[in-house]
Amino acid sequence: MRLVGLTVASLVLLASVLLPGCGNDSHASIERELQDLLDKVVAEGNVPGIALHVIDANQGTWCLASGMADIELQTARKPAYRFRCGSVSKTFTAAAVMLLQQQGRLDLDDPIAKHVPDLQIPLDSVITIRDLLSHRSGMVDYSNETNYCSILDEDPLHYFTPQELVQASVDAGSNFYPGTEYRYCNTGYLVSALIIENANPHGLSYAEFLEGNFFGPLGLADTFAPTNEKIQGDYAHGYQHSEMDGLHDATVLNQSFALGAGNLVSSVADLARWAEALFGGQVLDEKPMEEMIDVVATGDPVNAYYGLGCGLIPGLGYGHPGATAGYLTEMRYEPESGVSIVTSLNVSGEAAKGTLYEVMYSAKRILGYEIPAA
């Protein structure tokens, strides 16, 4: 793992795992504290509902929820309810690419022209798959730097083809020469999803490849790529703040706009299991896993240390945040302690992000671990 620009003293400061503290050895006691934490968040009025799943290899597992899944019907949120997990999807996309490299179907340093020549992306003979996964392609992010959002705002059911989203990025130009800078870019993960479809030996779609290699084998029964605007099964409604009418229900949304970058639906239990399996070394061989979590400092306040489809937060571990209309998610796993924590809020917006991380850090402290000041 490379933490660029950090001194030895800094690395000592960032060491996140100490021995669990005394007084937290009772499973029931920890459960009460975690539930009180969630209830407090809801009582403060920051979020409609919240779900939390914690796996501690040494102390046990907890799956809890608080608040509302549906404000209109006053349906309580339950831990097992599904939700849109946003950019946590990138961990699946990156792992799929790493698996294909492990199988000899591609190489991270392949130019993307080798796998998606029909997209005719400028500098596709220079941009590598590694650049896509590390947000160093230089491509414009279609989701934040083009007018696609205005289309979705007017029509949440609008269907986008991957090609038109890539073209929107291409038409907007380029941000920098490939490989020279870091800039978060969903376009890179959309292109990665198309590479997965072209490189796998059976011609599987992105969703089929994930199902066959990850969802099915790991028993992730609540995780899938929606085929339409609806979330199957029991789910928490997602809400956005609106100046006109307070909280606005944003659950119904065509996910075609986020292929590979943020289109998956999951549950907190499934994501905690995924984090534990992926970063615990059960999904990929040792070498590709090391390559995936080889993080570098980015200068980005959200993803300060980023590797390939995942980042590192000192005190919480490896994983990824997820933000999409109506939902905020955070998934983390710390190999040193064997602790996996996933939190889901069924509301989106900058104001709720602080709440999300407050819960993550508080949960870790309740388990008896100290969090570094940095």
C-alpha positions in Angstrom: 0.0 0.0 0.0 1.4 3.4 -0.9 0.3 6.5 1.0 2.1 9.2 -1.1 3.4 12.1 0.9 2.9 10.6 4.3 5.8 10.4 6.8 6.5 7.5 9.0 5.0 9.5 11.9 1.9 10.1 9.9 1.5 6.4 9.2 1.7 5.7 12.9 -1.0 8.3 13.5 -3.2 6.7 10.9 -2.9 3.2 12.4 -6.5 2.6 13.3 -6.7 -0.6 15.2 -6.0 -0.9 18.9 -7.2 -3.7 21.1 -11.0 -3.6 21.8 -11.6 -1.6 25.0 -13.0 -3.1 28.2 -16.7 -2.8 28.8 -17.7 -3.6 25.2 -17.5 -7.4 25.5 -21.3 -8.0 25.8 -23.1 -8.5 22.5 -26.3 -7.2 23.9 -24.7 -4.1 25.4 -23.1 -3.3 22.0 -26.5 -3.8 20.3 -28.2 -1.4 22.7 -25.5 1.3 22.1 -25.7 0.9 18.3 -29.5 1.1 18.4 -29.4 4.2 20.6 -27.0 5.7 18.1 -29.4 5.1 15.2 -32.4 6.3 17.1 -30.6 9.5 18.1 -29.8 10.2 14.4 -33.5 9.8 13.4 -34.7 11.8 16.5 -32.5 14.7 15.4 -34.5 14.9 12.2 -31.5 14.5 9.9 -32.7 11.5 8.0 -36.0 9.6 7.5 -34.4 6.3 8.1 -31.1 4.5 8.6 -29.8 1.0 8.5 -26.5 -0.4 9.9 -24.7 -3.7 9.5 -21.6 -4.5 11.5 -19.4 -7.6 11.4 -16.6 -7.9 13.9 -14.6 -11.1 13.5 -13.8 -11.0 17.2 -17.1 -9.8 18.8 -20.1 -10.7 16.6 -22.6 -9.3 14.0 -25.3 -6.7 14.4 -27.9 -5.6 11.9 -30.1 -2.7 13.0 -32.4 0.0 11.6 -34.4 3.0 12.8 -36.8 5.5 11.3 -39.1 5.3 8.3 -38.8 3.3 5.1 -41.9 5.1 3.7 -42.9 8.4 5.1 -46.3 8.5 3.4 -47.4 5.1 4.7 -45.4 5.4 7.9 -43.6 2.1 7.3 -40.8 1.5 9.7 -37.4 0.9 8.1 -36.1 -2.7 8.6 -32.5 -3.8 8.4 -33.1 -6.1 5.5 -34.7 -3.5 3.3 -33.0 -2.9 -0.1 -31.8 0.5 -1.4 -29.8 2.0 -4.3 -26.2 1.9 -3.2 -24.7 4.4 -5.7 -21.0 4.3 -6.3 -20.4 1.4 -3.9 -21.2 -0.3 -7.3 -17.7 0.7 -8.4 -16.1 -1.9 -6.1 -18.0 -4.6 -8.0 -17.0 -3.2 -11.4 -13.3 -2.9 -10.4 -13.3 -6.4 -8.9 -14.9 -7.8 -12.2 -12.1 -6.1 -14.2 -9.5 -7.5 -11.8 -11.0 -11.0 -12.1 -10.9 -10.8 -15.9 -7.2 -9.8 -15.7 -6.6 -12.8 -13.3 -8.2 -15.0 -15.9 -6.0 -13.6 -18.6 -8.8 -12.0 -20.6 -7.3 -8.5 -20.3 -4.5 -6.5 -18.8 -4.9 -3.3 -16.8 -2.4 -1.6 -19.0 -4.2 -2.4 -22.2 -5.3 0.7 -24.1 -9.0 0.8 -24.1 -9.0 0.9 -27.9 -8.2 -2.8 -27.7 -11.6 -3.6 -26.0 -14.0 -0.8 -27.0 -12.8 0.5 -30.4 -16.4 1.2 -31.5 -16.7 4.0 -28.9 -14.1 6.0 -30.8 -13.0 7.8 -27.6 -10.2 10.4 -28.3 -6.8 9.1 -27.1 -8.2 5.6 -26.7 -4.8 4.3 -27.7 -3.3 6.1 -24.7 -6.0 5.7 -22.1 -5.6 2.4 -20.2 -8.0 0.3 -18.2 -6.0 1.2 -15.2 -6.6 4.9 -15.9 -10.4 4.2 -16.0 -10.4 2.5 -12.6 -8.1 5.0 -10.9 -10.0 8.1 -12.3 -7.0 9.2 -14.3 -8.4 8.9 -17.8 -8.8 12.6 -18.4 -12.3 12.0 -19.7 -15.1 14.4 -18.8 -17.6 13.0 -16.2 -20.9 12.8 -18.1 -22.8 12.7 -14.8 -21.4 15.9 -13.3 -19.9 17.9 -16.3 -22.6 17.6 -19.0 -26.3 18.4 -19.2 -27.4 14.8 -18.7 -28.7 15.6 -15.2 -31.2 18.1 -16.5 -32.7 15.4 -18.7 -33.0 13.1 -15.8 -34.5 15.8 -13.6 -37.3 16.3 -16.1 -37.8 12.6 -16.8 -36.6 10.2 -14.1 -37.7 7.3 -16.4 -35.6 8.4 -19.4 -33.5 5.5 -20.8 -29.9 6.3 -21.7 -27.8 4.1 -23.9 -24.2 3.7 -22.8 -23.1 5.0 -26.2 -25.0 8.3 -25.8 -23.5 8.9 -22.4 -20.0 8.2 -23.6 -20.7 10.5 -26.5 -21.8 13.3 -24.1 -18.5 13.0 -22.4 -16.5 13.0 -25.7 -18.4 16.0 -26.9 -17.5 17.9 -23.8 -13.8 17.5 -24.5 -11.1 16.4 -22.1 -9.9 17.5 -18.7 -6.2 16.5 -19.0 -3.8 14.1 -20.7 -4.5 10.5 -19.6 -2.6 9.3 -16.5 -1.3 12.7 -15.4 -3.9 13.7 -12.8 -6.7 12.4 -10.6 -10.3 13.5 -11.2 -13.3 11.5 -10.2 -15.1 10.3 -13.3 -18.2 8.1 -13.7 -17.5 7.8 -17.4 -14.5 5.6 -16.7 -16.7 3.1 -14.9 -19.3 3.1 -17.6 -16.6 2.3 -20.2 -15.2 -0.3 -17.8 -18.7 -2.0 -17.7 -18.6 -2.2 -21.5 -15.1 -3.7 -21.4 -16.4 -6.3 -19.0 -19.1 -7.3 -21.4 -16.7 -7.4 -24.4 -13.8 -9.2 -22.6 -15.6 -12.0 -20.7 -15.5 -15.3 -22.6 -19.3 -16.0 -22.6 -20.6 -12.7 -23.9 -22.4 -12.0 -20.6 -23.9 -8.6 -19.9 -22.4 -6.6 -17.0 -25.3 -7.7 -14.7 -24.9 -11.4 -15.7 -21.2 -11.3 -15.1 -21.6 -9.9 -11.6 -24.4 -12.4 -10.8 -22.4 -15.4 -12.0 -19.1 -14.4 -10.3 -20.1 -12.5 -7.2 -23.8 -12.3 -6.3 -24.5 -16.0 -6.7 -21.3 -17.5 -5.3 -21.3 -15.2 -2.2 -25.0 -15.6 -1.5 -25.8 -11.9 -2.1 -29.5 -12.4 -2.7 -30.5 -8.8 -2.2 -27.9 -7.4 -4.7 -28.7 -6.9 -8.3 -28.6 -4.5 -11.3 -32.2 -3.3 -11.9 -33.7 -3.9 -15.3 -36.1 -1.0 -14.9 -36.9 2.0 -12.6 -38.3 -0.2 -9.8 -36.6 -1.8 -6.8 -37.7 -5.4 -6.5 -38.8 -6.8 -3.1 -38.9 -4.9 0.2 -37.1 -1.6 0.0 -36.6 1.8 1.7 -38.0 4.7 -0.3 -35.3 7.3 -1.1 -35.8 11.0 -0.4 -34.3 14.3 -1.6 -34.7 17.7 0.1 -36.8 20.1 -1.9 -37.3 23.8 -1.2 -40.9 23.5 -2.5 -42.2 20.5 -0.4 -39.5 19.4 2.0 -38.7 15.8 1.4 -39.4 14.6 -2.1 -39.7 10.9 -2.9 -37.0 10.1 -5.5 -37.2 6.3 -5.4 -38.4 5.8 -9.0 -35.4 6.3 -11.2 -34.2 4.6 -14.4 -30.7 3.4 -13.5 -29.5 3.2 -17.1 -27.6 6.4 -16.5 -25.2 4.8 -14.0 -24.1 1.5 -15.6 -21.0 0.3 -13.9 -20.7 3.5 -11.9 -23.6 3.4 -9.5 -26.5 1.3 -10.8 -26.7 -1.5 -8.2 -29.3 -2.2 -5.5 -28.3 -4.0 -2.3 -28.9 -4.3 1.4 -26.6 -3.4 4.3 -26.0 -7.1 5.1 -25.1 -8.0 1.6 -22.7 -5.1 1.3 -21.0 -6.0 4.6 -20.6 -9.5 3.4 -19.2 -8.2 0.1 -16.7 -5.9 1.8 -15.6 -8.8 4.1 -15.2 -11.2 1.2 -13.5 -8.8 -1.2 -11.1 -7.0 1.1 -10.6 -10.1 3.2 -9.1 -11.9 0.2 -11.9 -14.3 -0.7 -12.7 -12.9 -4.2 -9.4 -12.3 -5.9 -6.0 -13.8 -5.8 -3.4 -12.1 -3.6 -1.6 -10.1 -6.4 -4.7 -8.5 -8.1 -6.1 -7.7 -4.6 -2.9 -6.0 -3.6 -3.0 -4.0 -6.9 -6.6 -3.0 -6.2 -6.0 -1.6 -2.7 -2.7 0.0 -3.6 -3.9 3.5 -2.7 -2.3 6.8 -3.4 -3.0 10.3 -2.1 -5.4 12.1 -4.6 -5.9 15.6 -3.1 -9.6 14.9 -3.3 -11.4 15.6 0.1 -13.9 12.8 -0.5 -11.6 10.0 -1.8 -8.3 11.2 -0.2 -6.6 7.8 -0.7 -7.7 5.9 -3.8 -6.7 2.7 -5.5 -8.7 0.9 -8.2 -12.4 1.2 -7.5 -11.8 1.6 -3.8 -10.4 4.0 -1.3 -8.9 4.0 2.2 -10.3 5.9 5.2 -8.0 5.6 8.2 -10.0 4.2 11.1 -12.6 2.6 8.9 -10.6 0.8 6.2 -11.1 0.0 2.5 -14.4 0.6 0.7 -16.4 3.2 -1.2 -19.1 5.8 -0.5 -22.2 5.8 -2.6 -24.5 8.8 -3.4 -27.5 8.7 -5.7 -30.9 10.3 -5.8 -32.6 9.5 -2.5 -29.8 7.5 -0.9 -26.4 7.7 0.8 -24.3 4.7 1.6 -20.9 4.0 3.0 -19.2 0.6 3.0 -15.9 -0.2 4.8 -13.8 -3.2 5.8 -10.6 -3.0 7.9 -8.4 -6.1 7.4 -6.4 -5.5 10.6 -9.4 -5.7 12.9 -11.7 -7.8 10.7 -14.4 -5.2 11.1 -16.9 -4.5 8.3 -19.4 -1.6 8.7 -22.1 -0.5 6.2 -24.4 2.4 6.8 -27.4 3.4 4.6 -29.4 6.6 4.8 -32.6 6.9 2.6 -32.0 10.6 2.0 -29.4 12.3 -0.2 -27.7 15.7 0.0 -24.6 17.2 1.4 -26.2 17.9 4.8 -26.7 14.2 5.4 -23.1 13.1 4.5 -21.7 14.3 7.9 -24.3 12.2 9.6 -23.3 9.1 7.6 -19.6 9.4 8.7 -20.6 10.3 12.3 -22.4 7.0 12.5 -19.6 5.0 11.0 -17.0 6.4 13.4 -19.3 6.1 16.4 -20.1 2.5 15.6 -16.4 1.7 15.5 -15.9 3.4 18.9 -18.8 1.5 20.4 -17.0 -1.7 19.4 -14.1 -0.5 21.5 -11.7 0.7 18.8 -9.9 4.0 18.8 -10.1 6.3 15.8 -7.0 8.3 14.7 -7.2 12.0 15.0 -6.3 12.4 11.3 
